[in-house]
């Protein structure tokens, strides 16, 4: 699954670059959307995120590309690789990458097997 975001003024930190918390939120959202498309019957909640390291700063007005791909499916959970790129030059490499895990829960909040 691939999506894009436009970095706006309200997404910036006090130094004029993309706020890391905003990027984490977008990564989690993209992973959740991918998981929900792959397992439409599931009710996913985020249970963990891998290494968090911001490799490049991102300026106001940049268009970022967020790619989410299934890495592992377990009995009750699924993990997604999230790679985020800035601009139209993917050869520059990802500005951020991590793995995010989601678990399927019932209405009572208890883990439930994936179909």
C-alpha positions as CSV (number, residue, x, y, z in Angstrom):
1,X,0.0,0.0,0.0
2,X,1.3,3.4,-0.9
3,X,0.1,6.9,0.2
4,X,1.4,10.4,0.1
5,X,1.3,13.4,2.5
6,X,2.0,17.1,2.0
7,X,4.1,18.6,4.8
8,X,2.3,21.7,5.9
9,X,3.2,24.5,8.4
10,X,1.2,22.8,11.2
11,X,3.4,19.7,10.8
12,X,6.6,21.5,11.6
13,X,8.6,21.6,14.8
14,X,10.1,24.7,16.4
15,X,13.1,24.6,13.9
16,X,11.0,24.5,10.8
17,X,11.3,20.8,10.0
18,X,8.8,18.0,10.0
19,X,7.9,17.1,13.6
20,X,8.9,13.5,14.4
21,X,5.7,12.8,16.2
22,X,3.7,13.7,13.2
23,X,5.8,11.3,11.0
24,X,5.3,8.5,13.5
25,X,1.5,9.1,13.4
26,X,1.5,9.0,9.6
27,X,3.5,5.8,9.6
28,X,1.1,4.1,12.1
29,X,-1.9,5.3,10.2
30,X,-0.5,3.9,6.9
31,X,0.3,0.6,8.5
32,X,-3.2,0.4,10.0
33,X,-4.8,1.1,6.6
34,X,-2.7,-1.6,4.9
35,X,-3.5,-4.1,7.6
36,X,-7.2,-3.2,7.4
37,X,-7.2,-3.8,3.6
38,X,-5.3,-7.1,3.9
39,X,-7.6,-8.3,6.8
40,X,-10.9,-6.5,6.4
41,X,-12.6,-8.5,9.2
42,X,-10.0,-7.6,11.8
43,X,-10.1,-5.0,14.5
44,X,-6.5,-4.0,14.8
45,X,-4.7,-2.0,17.5
46,X,-1.1,-1.1,17.4
47,X,1.0,-3.1,19.8
48,X,4.6,-2.2,18.9
49,X,7.0,-0.3,16.7
50,X,10.6,-1.2,15.8
51,X,13.6,1.1,15.8
52,X,12.8,4.7,15.4
53,X,15.5,6.8,13.7
54,X,14.9,9.9,11.6
55,X,17.5,9.8,8.8
56,X,16.9,13.1,7.1
57,X,15.1,16.3,7.9
58,X,12.0,17.3,5.9
59,X,11.0,20.8,4.9
60,X,7.7,22.6,4.6
61,X,6.0,21.8,1.3
62,X,7.7,18.5,0.8
63,X,5.6,15.6,-0.5
64,X,6.4,12.4,1.3
65,X,5.6,8.9,0.1
66,X,4.7,6.3,2.7
67,X,4.9,2.6,1.7
68,X,3.5,-0.2,3.9
69,X,4.1,-3.9,3.2
70,X,3.1,-7.0,5.1
71,X,6.1,-8.6,6.7
72,X,4.6,-11.3,9.0
73,X,1.2,-12.8,9.7
74,X,0.8,-14.6,13.0
75,X,-2.2,-16.2,14.7
76,X,-3.6,-12.9,16.1
77,X,-1.2,-10.3,14.7
78,X,0.4,-8.9,11.6
79,X,3.6,-6.8,11.2
80,X,4.2,-4.2,8.5
81,X,7.3,-2.6,7.1
82,X,6.9,1.1,6.8
83,X,9.3,3.0,4.5
84,X,9.0,6.8,4.0
85,X,10.6,8.8,1.3
86,X,10.8,12.5,0.7
87,X,10.5,14.1,-2.8
88,X,10.7,12.4,-6.1
89,X,14.2,10.8,-5.6
90,X,13.7,7.4,-4.0
91,X,17.3,6.6,-4.8
92,X,18.3,8.9,-2.0
93,X,16.9,6.3,0.3
94,X,14.2,6.3,3.0
95,X,14.1,9.1,5.4
96,X,12.4,6.8,7.9
97,X,11.8,3.0,8.2
98,X,10.4,0.8,10.9
99,X,8.2,-2.2,11.5
100,X,4.9,-1.8,13.2
101,X,2.9,-4.7,14.7
102,X,-0.9,-4.8,15.1
103,X,-3.0,-7.3,17.0
104,X,-6.6,-8.2,16.2
105,X,-8.9,-7.8,19.2
106,X,-12.6,-8.5,19.8
107,X,-15.0,-5.9,21.1
108,X,-13.9,-6.9,24.7
109,X,-10.3,-5.9,23.8
110,X,-9.0,-9.5,24.0
111,X,-6.8,-10.9,21.3
112,X,-8.7,-12.8,18.6
113,X,-7.3,-15.0,15.8
114,X,-7.1,-13.6,12.3
115,X,-9.4,-15.3,9.8
